[in-house]
Amino acid sequence: MMTSEELAPRKKSYEEKFAERIAEREAKRGPLKEGKVFEHGPAKFLFMFIIGFVIVTHVVILIVMMASGMR
């Protein structure tokens, strides 16, 4: 004989629902095209922004120091 807990369906946790939604979206997408998509696009953008910021900052500081006569 089955108990009432065994008859009632178990509620899905938030993580299970979230994982199912992600799996559905990934199933709808086609395969990635070679050379068309860069997986780490946001990281590449952030890296280039930081490097550019550092270079521009150094150049500005150098110009300010040279204009003020500091060596």
DSSP file (Angstrom, degrees, kcal/mol; ACC not computed):
  #  RESIDUE AA STRUCTURE BP1 BP2  ACC     N-H-->O    O-->H-N    N-H-->O    O-->H-N    TCO  KAPPA ALPHA  PHI   PSI    X-CA   Y-CA   Z-CA
    1    1 A M              0   0    0      0, 0.0     2,-0.3     0, 0.0     0, 0.0   0.000 360.0 360.0 360.0 140.9    0.0    0.0    0.0
    2    2 A M        -     0   0    0      1,-0.1     2,-0.1     2,-0.0     0, 0.0  -0.673 360.0-130.5 -94.8 145.7    1.3    3.5   -0.9
    3    3 A T     >  -     0   0    0     -2,-0.3     4,-1.3     1,-0.1     3,-0.3  -0.392  29.1-104.9 -85.7 169.6    1.4    6.4    1.6
    4    4 A S  H  > S+     0   0    0      1,-0.2     4,-1.9     2,-0.2    -1,-0.1   0.818 120.3  58.2 -65.7 -29.6    0.0    9.9    0.8
    5    5 A E  H  4 S+     0   0    0      1,-0.2    -1,-0.2     2,-0.2    -3,-0.0   0.863 105.6  49.2 -67.3 -35.0    3.5   11.2    0.4
    6    6 A E  H  4 S+     0   0    0     -3,-0.3    -1,-0.2     1,-0.2    -2,-0.2   0.802 111.2  49.8 -74.5 -28.3    4.2    8.7   -2.4
    7    7 A L  H  < S+     0   0    0     -4,-1.3    -2,-0.2     2,-0.1    -1,-0.2   0.859  96.4  78.0 -78.4 -36.5    1.0    9.5   -4.2
    8    8 A A  S  < S-     0   0    0     -4,-1.9     2,-0.1     1,-0.1     0, 0.0  -0.543  90.2-114.2 -75.8 134.9    1.5   13.3   -4.2
    9    9 A P        -     0   0    0      0, 0.0     2,-0.3     0, 0.0    -1,-0.1  -0.425  32.0-112.2 -68.8 144.2    3.9   14.6   -6.8
   10   10 A R        -     0   0    0     -4,-0.1     2,-0.2    -2,-0.1    -4,-0.0  -0.566  29.9-117.7 -77.2 135.7    7.1   16.1   -5.4
   11   11 A K        -     0   0    0     -2,-0.3     2,-0.2     1,-0.1    -1,-0.1  -0.506  29.3-118.9 -72.5 140.8    7.4   19.9   -5.9
   12   12 A K        -     0   0    0     -2,-0.2    -1,-0.1     1,-0.1     2,-0.1  -0.564  26.2-121.6 -80.0 143.1   10.4   20.8   -8.0
   13   13 A S     >  -     0   0    0     -2,-0.2     4,-2.2     1,-0.1     5,-0.2  -0.322  25.9-106.3 -76.6 166.5   13.0   23.0   -6.4
   14   14 A Y  H  > S+     0   0    0      1,-0.2     4,-2.6     2,-0.2     5,-0.2   0.890 121.1  54.1 -59.2 -40.7   14.0   26.4   -7.8
   15   15 A E  H  > S+     0   0    0      1,-0.2     4,-2.6     2,-0.2    -1,-0.2   0.893 107.9  49.3 -64.3 -39.3   17.3   25.0   -9.1
   16   16 A E  H  > S+     0   0    0      2,-0.2     4,-2.1     1,-0.2    -1,-0.2   0.914 112.4  47.3 -66.3 -42.5   15.5   22.2  -10.9
   17   17 A K  H  X S+     0   0    0     -4,-2.2     4,-2.2     2,-0.2    -2,-0.2   0.917 113.4  48.8 -63.0 -43.2   13.1   24.6  -12.6
   18   18 A F  H  X S+     0   0    0     -4,-2.6     4,-2.2     1,-0.2    -2,-0.2   0.917 110.7  50.1 -62.9 -45.0   16.0   26.9  -13.5
   19   19 A A  H  X S+     0   0    0     -4,-2.6     4,-2.4     1,-0.2    -1,-0.2   0.873 109.8  51.6 -63.2 -38.1   18.0   24.0  -15.0
   20   20 A E  H  X S+     0   0    0     -4,-2.1     4,-2.3     2,-0.2    -1,-0.2   0.911 109.2  49.6 -65.7 -42.0   15.1   22.8  -17.1
   21   21 A R  H  X S+     0   0    0     -4,-2.2     4,-2.1     2,-0.2    -2,-0.2   0.908 112.0  48.2 -63.8 -41.4   14.5   26.3  -18.5
   22   22 A I  H  X S+     0   0    0     -4,-2.2     4,-2.5     1,-0.2    -2,-0.2   0.919 110.6  51.4 -64.4 -42.9   18.2   26.6  -19.4
   23   23 A A  H  X S+     0   0    0     -4,-2.4     4,-1.9     1,-0.2    -2,-0.2   0.889 109.1  51.1 -61.8 -39.3   18.2   23.1  -21.0
   24   24 A E  H  X S+     0   0    0     -4,-2.3     4,-1.4     2,-0.2    -1,-0.2   0.919 111.2  47.5 -64.0 -43.6   15.1   24.1  -23.1
   25   25 A R  H  X S+     0   0    0     -4,-2.1     4,-1.3     1,-0.2    -2,-0.2   0.909 111.8  49.7 -64.6 -42.0   16.8   27.3  -24.3
   26   26 A E  H  < S+     0   0    0     -4,-2.5    -1,-0.2     1,-0.2    -2,-0.2   0.858 107.9  54.5 -66.0 -34.0   20.0   25.5  -25.2
   27   27 A A  H  < S+     0   0    0     -4,-1.9    -1,-0.2     1,-0.2    -2,-0.2   0.835 106.2  52.5 -67.7 -31.9   18.1   22.8  -27.1
   28   28 A K  H  < S+     0   0    0     -4,-1.4    -1,-0.2    -3,-0.2    -2,-0.2   0.794  95.0  85.6 -74.3 -28.4   16.4   25.5  -29.2
   29   29 A R  S  < S-     0   0    0     -4,-1.3     3,-0.1    -5,-0.1    -3,-0.0  -0.417  78.4-126.1 -74.5 148.2   19.7   27.1  -30.2
   30   30 A G        -     0   0    0      1,-0.2    -1,-0.1    -2,-0.1     3,-0.1  -0.294  41.9 -73.9 -81.7 175.0   21.7   25.7  -33.2
   31   31 A P        -     0   0    0      0, 0.0    -1,-0.2     0, 0.0     2,-0.1  -0.355  56.1 -98.0 -69.1 152.3   25.3   24.7  -33.0
   32   32 A L        -     0   0    0     -3,-0.1     2,-0.4     1,-0.1     3,-0.0  -0.435  36.2-123.0 -69.0 143.2   28.0   27.3  -32.7
   33   33 A K    >>  -     0   0    0     -2,-0.1     3,-1.8     1,-0.1     4,-1.0  -0.734  31.8-103.1 -89.8 136.8   29.6   28.3  -36.0
   34   34 A E  T 34 S-     0   0    0     -2,-0.4    -1,-0.1     1,-0.3     0, 0.0  -0.360 102.1  -0.7 -60.9 126.8   33.4   27.9  -36.1
   35   35 A G  T 34 S+     0   0    0      2,-0.3    -1,-0.3    -2,-0.1     3,-0.1   0.407 113.6  90.8  76.3  -2.6   35.1   31.3  -35.8
   36   36 A K  T <4 S+     0   0    0     -3,-1.8     2,-0.4     1,-0.2    -2,-0.2   0.790  83.4  44.4 -93.5 -31.9   31.8   33.1  -35.6
   37   37 A V     <  -     0   0    0     -4,-1.0     2,-0.6     3,-0.0    -2,-0.3  -0.951  63.6-155.2-121.9 131.8   31.3   33.2  -31.8
   38   38 A F    >   -     0   0    0     -2,-0.4     3,-1.2     1,-0.1     6,-0.1  -0.928  10.5-152.3-104.6 117.5   33.8   34.0  -29.1
   39   39 A E  T 3  S+     0   0    0     -2,-0.6    -1,-0.1     1,-0.3     2,-0.1   0.834  92.2  45.8 -58.6 -35.7   32.7   32.3  -25.9
   40   40 A H  T 3>  +     0   0    0      1,-0.2     4,-2.5     2,-0.1    -1,-0.3  -0.224  69.2 137.1-106.4  43.4   34.4   34.8  -23.7
   41   41 A G  H <> S+     0   0    0     -3,-1.2     4,-2.5     1,-0.2    -1,-0.2   0.910  72.8  48.5 -56.8 -48.2   33.3   38.0  -25.4
   42   42 A P  H  > S+     0   0    0      0, 0.0     4,-2.5     0, 0.0    -1,-0.2   0.892 112.3  49.6 -61.9 -37.6   32.5   39.9  -22.2
   43   43 A A  H  > S+     0   0    0      2,-0.2     4,-2.6     1,-0.2    -2,-0.2   0.902 110.7  50.2 -66.9 -39.5   35.8   39.0  -20.7
   44   44 A K  H  X S+     0   0    0     -4,-2.5     4,-2.5     2,-0.2     5,-0.2   0.924 111.4  48.7 -63.2 -43.8   37.6   40.1  -23.8
   45   45 A F  H  X S+     0   0    0     -4,-2.5     4,-2.3     2,-0.2    -2,-0.2   0.927 112.8  47.4 -61.8 -45.9   35.8   43.4  -23.8
   46   46 A L  H  X S+     0   0    0     -4,-2.5     4,-2.4     2,-0.2    -2,-0.2   0.913 111.9  50.3 -63.1 -43.5   36.6   44.0  -20.1
   47   47 A F  H  X S+     0   0    0     -4,-2.6     4,-2.5     1,-0.2     5,-0.2   0.934 112.2  46.6 -60.7 -47.4   40.3   43.1  -20.6
   48   48 A M  H  X S+     0   0    0     -4,-2.5     4,-2.5     1,-0.2    -1,-0.2   0.884 111.7  52.0 -65.0 -38.1   40.6   45.5  -23.6
   49   49 A F  H  X S+     0   0    0     -4,-2.3     4,-2.6    -5,-0.2    -1,-0.2   0.933 111.4  46.4 -63.1 -45.5   38.8   48.3  -21.7
   50   50 A I  H  X S+     0   0    0     -4,-2.4     4,-2.4     2,-0.2    -2,-0.2   0.929 113.5  48.1 -64.5 -45.4   41.2   47.9  -18.7
   51   51 A I  H  X S+     0   0    0     -4,-2.5     4,-2.2     1,-0.2    -1,-0.2   0.926 113.8  47.7 -61.0 -44.5   44.3   47.8  -20.8
   52   52 A G  H  X S+     0   0    0     -4,-2.5     4,-2.6    -5,-0.2     5,-0.2   0.900 110.9  51.5 -62.8 -41.1   43.1   50.9  -22.8
   53   53 A F  H  X S+     0   0    0     -4,-2.6     4,-2.5     1,-0.2    -2,-0.2   0.914 110.1  48.8 -62.2 -43.5   42.3   52.7  -19.6
   54   54 A V  H  X S+     0   0    0     -4,-2.4     4,-2.3     2,-0.2    -2,-0.2   0.915 112.7  47.6 -63.8 -43.4   45.7   52.1  -18.1
   55   55 A I  H  X S+     0   0    0     -4,-2.2     4,-2.3     2,-0.2    -2,-0.2   0.943 113.7  46.4 -64.7 -47.5   47.5   53.2  -21.3
   56   56 A V  H  X S+     0   0    0     -4,-2.6     4,-2.5     1,-0.2    -2,-0.2   0.908 112.2  51.6 -62.2 -42.0   45.5   56.4  -21.6
   57   57 A T  H  X S+     0   0    0     -4,-2.5     4,-2.6    -5,-0.2    -1,-0.2   0.913 110.0  48.9 -61.3 -43.9   46.0   57.2  -17.8
   58   58 A H  H  X S+     0   0    0     -4,-2.3     4,-2.4     1,-0.2    -1,-0.2   0.915 111.6  49.0 -63.4 -42.3   49.7   56.8  -18.1
   59   59 A V  H  X S+     0   0    0     -4,-2.3     4,-2.4     2,-0.2    -2,-0.2   0.922 112.0  48.6 -64.2 -43.3   49.9   59.0  -21.2
   60   60 A V  H  X S+     0   0    0     -4,-2.5     4,-2.5     2,-0.2    -2,-0.2   0.926 112.4  48.2 -63.1 -45.2   47.8   61.7  -19.5
   61   61 A I  H  X S+     0   0    0     -4,-2.6     4,-2.5     1,-0.2    -1,-0.2   0.904 111.2  51.3 -62.8 -40.6   49.9   61.6  -16.3
   62   62 A L  H  X S+     0   0    0     -4,-2.4     4,-2.4    -5,-0.2    -2,-0.2   0.914 110.9  48.0 -62.1 -43.3   53.1   61.8  -18.4
   63   63 A I  H  X S+     0   0    0     -4,-2.4     4,-2.4     2,-0.2    -2,-0.2   0.913 112.2  49.0 -64.2 -42.7   51.8   64.8  -20.3
   64   64 A V  H  X S+     0   0    0     -4,-2.5     4,-1.7     2,-0.2     6,-0.2   0.912 112.7  48.0 -64.5 -42.4   50.8   66.6  -17.0
   65   65 A M  H  X>S+     0   0    0     -4,-2.5     5,-1.6     1,-0.2     4,-0.6   0.902 112.8  47.9 -65.2 -40.8   54.2   65.9  -15.4
   66   66 A M  H ><5S+     0   0    0     -4,-2.4     3,-0.6     1,-0.2    -2,-0.2   0.888 111.6  50.5 -68.0 -38.0   56.0   67.1  -18.5
   67   67 A A  H 3<5S+     0   0    0     -4,-2.4    -1,-0.2     1,-0.2    -2,-0.2   0.823 110.8  49.1 -68.6 -30.9   53.9   70.3  -18.6
   68   68 A S  H 3<5S-     0   0    0     -4,-1.7    -1,-0.2    -5,-0.2    -2,-0.2   0.528 115.4-114.1 -88.0  -4.7   54.5   71.0  -15.0
   69   69 A G  T <<5 +     0   0    0     -3,-0.6    -3,-0.2    -4,-0.6     2,-0.1   0.514  65.5 144.3  88.2   4.9   58.3   70.6  -15.3
   70   70 A M      <       0   0    0     -5,-1.6    -1,-0.3    -6,-0.2    -2,-0.1  -0.452 360.0 360.0 -75.0 151.1   58.6   67.5  -13.1
   71   71 A R              0   0    0     -2,-0.1    -1,-0.1    -5,-0.0    -5,-0.1   0.353 360.0 360.0-129.8 360.0   61.1   64.8  -14.0
